[in-house]
């Protein structure tokens, strides 16, 4: 029996990964019928799913940009349209997250062979700033909030009052305290006289003198590897990491420099010194690599005879740096067309992989099979339209907005997968009721929440988190359902140094959590959690709509049963 519905946690998560999917699969059988049709939005739970804790406001954003001879147009597109990303990242309540933004190239050279533009080790994964006047002090942009001071924001995100001084930027020693020209809010920045978009535009102007054997995956590896001393300080333990690849050819991250030997051109060996070597020794298809025509079933090679590093090397590397739920991985590259590749002759009668797209800006793209394999490992299928987008697209706005929104969602809201039993109208307690039914105006959700600190490391610890409703001013009060007796009426702030317990959970209201009738999980704490902190949550869920119209139950807890509910109008016809 084939089941086609998405697991609940994978359809909810901003980053359902290969690793997370293993956890999710156990939910699939109850979420679908045997013929693959939904049995309703969701049947009652409880259901477990992981929630990334929004306490972290740090984001490390790495761009790996192709700077070979054919990339002038795509670099220009990126520079012009980058502005949509910080707009997507910003939140009116707290402003931009604490940003580190770095740029490196795909140029790792070609070893000792003296190939033009590929001399030595190229840029070696170093973060690049060129001859730009900004940033200063370190080779990446720093734009973070001051620490140890408060700023008062209005409804539009502007700051009318703040108590920040230069000393409040001491946590980022290369920065100075400035007031944002748009919001008037204090920020610590290592650039001046330019806005963020102008600084990025300059450092992302890499030119087109890079090696034609592009190695974006290995460049990313080197850029984030602790052994690259030049980049030290860019990667923060507490930060969400986002990696964006941009290029018009597939990855050619070689495991041996012999791949670039210009003297080994015999047909029975490496063949002509072209990018076809990267395809032949880095990708496997259903047909022999040198056959002309359409190749199907093309995937990255993982065998010992491959001369490129396996993509699994980079999946493992990223997962060792960050919990997968703290990773955003995307690429703007050549579309892959369902794993199909066309092999033909170039103008010199040498074999080449034909382009899979041509853009109005003069861009072309060769299928990015290896890049896509990496991106797929960290994104659910429904997100691939922005996570892996075409380099030939008329605009990169969709991709850049998608990346920014994914990061933003991970930081600001913990959306639940469906409405909660006993809390069908979570906005009611916050003065934003969703319906007129008074019977669901109190939120008595049934959830079990477990803190997981340092997840996946030797320091991992777990602790149960009580509901805030069962925390009174004097301490825990198990069984309490009276909000007048609970500390802060059961809805403390996200960070409250006077909280009677170390942490408690409650259900808040968020505009972006539409699937759960705007319910988000909020964990209030006395102090910030350590890095790699998550909450494992199990809640009893209800349907979002009255889709079971003949069971005599109020499935969505809106006071209307079966055909009384407008949701069942089609069933009554």
N, C-alpha and C positions, 0 to 999 in steps of 0.2 A: 504494500500500500504506500503510495507516494504522498507525502505531506508537503504542502507548498507554502503554508503561512509562515511569516517571519516569527522567530522567537520574540517574546515580549521584550526582553532586555535589549536585544539587538535592534529592534525597531525604535527603541527609546533613546539609546545611548548616543552621545556625541563622540563616537569613536569605537564602535563595536569592532573588535579585532579578531584575528584568528584565535588568539588566546581567549578572549571573552566569549567567543562563539561556543567554545567547548562547554563553558558554564551554562550558556543559554539553552543548549539543545534539549536539556531535560524538561523544559517548559513546552516544547513544541507539541507533544502529543495531546495535551489538554487544551491548547489554544486552537486546534484545528480538528475538523472532522476527517474521517478516513478518505473522503473524496477531495480533500484540500480546501473545502469551503469554510469560511469563518463560521463558527458557531455563535456569533455575537461579537461585539467589540472585544470583550474579555469575559470569561466566566468568573464567578467569585473565586478569590484566592484561598489562602495567602500565596503570594508569589515573591520569591527572592530576586533581587537585582542589586547591582552595585551602583553607588552614587559618588561621583567625584566631589569632594568637599570644596565649596566655593570660598573657603577661607583664604586661599592662595590668590594673590593678585599679580604675581610675577609671570611674565611671558618672555621667553627667549625665541626670537624669530630669525631664522637663517634662510637667506636666499642663495641658491646655488645656480649661477647664471652662465649659460653658454656664451663664450666670447670668441668663438671661431669665426671664420671669414664671412659666414652667411647670416649673421645674427643681428645686424644693425637695426632692422625694422622691429624685431621682437623686443630688443632692449628699449627702443623708443616707446613702444606700446606700454611696456611695464612702467617706465618712468612717468608717462603721462597719466596713467590710470591708477597708480599706486594710492592716490588720495582716497579712494573708496575704502581701502582697508582700515586706516585709522578711524574713519567715520563709523565703520561697522564695529570696531572694537570699543568705541567710547560708550560710556553709560552716563546718563544725566545725573544719576545719584552719586557716583564716585569718580567720574571722568575716565581718562585712559588708564589701562592697567600699567604696571611698572615694566617698561619695555627695555629690552636689549635687542637691537636690530643689527645684524651683520650680513655682509655680502662676501661670497667667495666665488671663484670662477671654476669652470670645468677643466681648466688647463693644469694637468699634472705632468706635462712634458712626455717624452718618449725615451728617457734614459740617455745612453751615451752615443746615440746614432747621429746626432747633428741634423735632424730633420728640421726644416724651416718652421719656425713658430713653435717647435716642440722641444726646444733645447732643455737638457737637464730635467729637473723635476717641476718645471713650470712654476705656478703659484703655490703649489704644495699645500693647498687647503687653507692658506693664511687668509684671514679677514682683510679685505682690501678697502682702502680709502683714497687711493690715487693721489692727486695733487689738490684734493678738496680742502677748503679752509676749515671745514667741520667734518666729523667730530674731532675733539681734541682729547689728549691724554691716553685714550685706548682706541684700538682700531674698530670700534663699533659704536653705534648710537646708543646713548643712555638717556632715557626720558622716564623718570620715576617720580612718585609722590614723596614729599618730605616725610620723615619719621619723627614721632614724638610731638606733633602739633596738630591742631584742628583747623579746618576750613569750613565755613558755613556756606552751603550751596542753596540756590533757589530752585524753583521748579524747572527752569531751563538748563540747569547745570552750571550757571554762573556763580562766582564766589563774591559775596559782598563783604566778607570779613574773614581774616585768618590771623593766626598767631605764630606764623612760621618765621624762622630766622636762618641765616646761613649755616649755623651749626646743625640744623635739622637735615642737612644734606651730607652729613659726615659718613653715612653708610655707603655712599658712592663718591669716593674722594676726588674723582676727576670732574665733578659737576659743580655748578653754582646755582643758587636759588634765583628763579625768575618767576614772573607772573605771565601766564599764558595770555597771548594777545587777544584771543577770542573769548575765553571764559573768565579771565582775571584770576584764575586759581593758581596757587603756588605749585611749581614743579622744580625738580632738580635735573638739570640738563648739562650735557657736555658739548653743547653747540650754542651759538649766539648769532644774531643778525640774520638768521634764516628760520623758516618754519620747518617742521619735520619733513614735509614732502620735498622741499628744496634740498635738504641735506641728503635724503635718500636718493633723489634723482642724480645727485653728483656722484655718490659712491657706487651707484648701480650703472654708471656709464663706463663700462669695462672696455669698450672698443672691440675691434675684431681681429686682433693679432694673436689670439689664443690658438692652441694646438687643435688641429682638425680631428684628432683622436680624443673625443670628449670622454671624460671619466667623472661624471657627476656623482655617482654613488661613492666612489672612493674619495672624492674631494669632500663630500659631506662627512665621511668617516674621519678624515684627517682634521677637518675644521672643528669637530666636536671631541676629538681624542685628546686626553689630558697631556699627551706627550708633545702636542703642538703648543710650545710655550708662548708663541706670539699671540695666541688667542685666549690666553689664560684670563679668567674673570668673566668671559662672555656667558658661559654655561653656569647657571645657578641650580643648586640642588633643589630648591623649593619651587622652581619655575615650571610652568607648562612649556613644552618645547614644540615649536612649529617649524617644519622644514618645507620649503617651497623650491621645487626644481623647475627651471625654465630653459628649454632648448629645442632645437629642431632636429636632433639626431638621437638615436638610442644610446644607452650607456655602453662604454667600452673600458670598464675598469679592469685592467689587465692584472693577472696574477703573476705574469712574467714579462719582463721587458723584451724578451725574444719575439713577442708578437709584433714589435715594431721594427724588426731587422730589415732594412731596405735591400740587403743583398740576397735575401732568401725569397726570391720571386718565382721560383720554379713552379710550374703548374701542379706537380705532384706534391708540393710543399705548401708554403703560406700563400703563394700567388702574389699578384701585384700589390704594391704598398697603397692600399685604399681601405676605406671603412668597411668594405665587404669582409675583411678579416674579422672584424668585431662581430658581425653577424654569424659567420661560419663557425667561429670558435667560442661564441657566447650564447647561441640560440640553437635549439633543435626543433625540427618540424617533421611532419609525416613524410616529406620527400627529402632526398639528399640535398644538401645545401646548395650545390652547384647546378642543380636542375633549373632550367628556364621555366617561367610561368608562375602560376599561383601556388604558394606553399600554404598548407593548412595545419592547424594544430600546433602552431609555433609557441614555444615556451622557453624560458631561460634554461641553459644547460647547467646541470649540477654534477656531471660526470667528471672523473679524474683527468680525462683528456682535454677538457675545456681549458682555454688559456685566459679566460676571464674569471674573476672571483664569482662564486655563486651568490645569487641574490639573498639567499638565506644568511649569508655573512652579515648583511646590513640589517635584516630584520632582527637578528639576534643582537646586534650591536645597539640598535635603537631601544630594544626592549630591556637591555641591561642598563641603559642610561636612565630610562624613565619607565614607570608603570605605563602600559599601553593607553590607559585612560588619560594620561597626561601628555599624550602625543597627538599632534596634528600633522599629517604627512600628505602632500599634494604635489601635483606636477602639471605644468602646461607644456605639452609635448606633442609629438606626432601621434595621431589617432591610430589605434591598433586593429580596427575592423575585424573583431571576433577572432583574433589570432591568425589572420591571414596576411601573407606577405607576397608581394610580386617581385620576382627576380628577373632581371633582364640585362641588356648590354648598355654601357655608357658610351660617350662619344669616342672613346679610345678602344672600343670593343673589349672592355673589361667588365666583369660581372659587377652588378650593383643591386642594392635593394631600392626599388622604386619608391618615390614619395607617395604618401597616403593622403596628402592634402596640399592645397595651394590656396593662399589667402590673398585678399584684395590689397594688402599692404606689401605684397611681394614676398611674403613668407612662404616657405615650404616645410613640410615635415615628413621625416622618415619614421615608420612605426616604432613607437617607444615601448617595446615589449618588456624589457627588463625594468624600466621605470614603472610601468603599469603594475608589474608583479609586486613591487615594493609598496606602491600606493594601495593596492587591493588588500594587502596584509593588515592595513590599519584603518580601513574604511568599509562600512557596509555597502551593499550594492546600490541602495537608493541614493547614496551620496556621491557616487562616482561621476555624476554629470558635472559637478564642480571640482571634485577632488582630482580628477584626471580629465583635463579639458584640452581642446585642440589648440596648438600653437598657431594655426591658421584662422582661428575664429576672428570675426570682424571686431570683437572687443574682448578684453580680458576682465571686464567688470564682473561678470558672473562668477568667474573663478576667484578673483580677489575678494569679492563680497562674501562668497561662500566660506573662504578661509577665515575671514574676519568674524563672521557670524558664528562659525563653529567655536572659535576661541572664546568669543563673548559669551556664548551659551554655557560653556564649561565653567566660566568664572562667576556668572551673576545669578544663575538660577538652577535649582535642582528639580527639574520637572518630573513629576510622577507619571507612570505609564498609562494611568487610567484614573477616573475618580475613585475616591476611597469610601468604603462602607462606613457609614456614620459621619461622613464629611463630604456629602455630595455637592454642597455649595460653599466652598472654602472662603469665598469672598465675603460671606455674610458677617463673620466675626471681625472682619477688617473694614466694615462699612461699605462694602462693594458687593451687595447681594446679586446673584445671577438670576434669581427668580423670585416670585412673590410668595412662595410656599414657606410658611413660618416653621414647619416641622423639621427643616434641615438647617436651621440657623446656628446650631451649635456644632462645632467640629469635635467629634469623639472618635477619631480614626483609631483603628486597631493595627498597630505596627510594632515590630521588634527591630531595633536598631543596634548594631554592633560597630563600635569604632575599631578600625584597623589602622594602626600606626606603623610606618615604615614597611608597608606591604611588600612582600617578596624579598625581604632582606633578612639577615640574621638577627636584626633588632626587632622584628615584627612582634607587636603586642596587640591584644584584643581586649575590649571592655564593653560591657552592655551600657547603653545610653537610655536613661528613663525618659518618659514623656514629660515635657515641661508642665503639663497640667497636674502632674503628680509630684511637683516640687513646690513646697510652700516656703514662705520667708525664713522659717526656722530650719528647713532641710527637707528631705524626702517625705512625702505623704502618700504612700501607695494607696490606690483605689480612689483618690479624690477626683471628682468630676465637676466641682464648683469653681468656676474661674475667679470668683471673688476671693477665694481662699488661696489660690495659686500665686506664686511669685510672678510679678509683672503680668497678671491675668493670664498666665500661660503662654505669653508671647514675648519673651525677653529679646533684647537685641542680639545680633550675631556675636558681638563681643561685649560681655558685661562682667567687669571685674568683681562685682558684688553678687554674682550668681551663687546661690547656696550649694550647688554641686559643680563638679568640674565641667559637665556638659549635660544638655537635655535637648530633646527634639520637639518640634511642633510643625504644624502645617501653615505655610504662608500663602499669600496670593501673588501671582506673577502673570503679567499680561501675555508673556510668550508661551505659557504652559497651557495652550488651548486644549490639547488632547485630554488633560486631566481636569477639565473645567477650571483651569488656572491654579491648580494646587501644586505647590513646590515644597519639598522637604527643607526645613531650616534647622540647622544644629547650632544652638547657642552655646557659647563657651566662655569660660573665665579668661583663657589665654589662647593664643594661636596654636594650632596643632603642629607637630613636626612634619617634615617632608614625607611624601608618599602616603598621605593620610586619606582614607576612604571610609565610607560607611556601608556596611552590608545591611540591607533593609529587606524586611519581609512584611507586606501589608495585605489586608483583605480588601479586594477591589470590587467595584460594581461596574455595570455597563454604563456607558456614557449616554445611551439613548434607550428608550423602551422598545427594544428589538424583539423581545419575546412577548408576543401580544396575546397569548392565550394560556399563560401559566398562573394567573391569579395573583401575581406578585408585582410590587412596585420596583422594577429592576433598577431604575435610575434614581430612586428615592426623591422624586419631585412631587409626591402626593397624588399622582395620577396612575391608575392601574390599567394595564392592557389597553383596550380600545378607548378608554377615557383620555389617554395620552395622545396628543397630536402626532407624536412620533409614529403611531400605528395607523395613521390615516390611510396609507396605501394598502395595509392589510385588510381594512374594513371595506374597501371597494370591491 
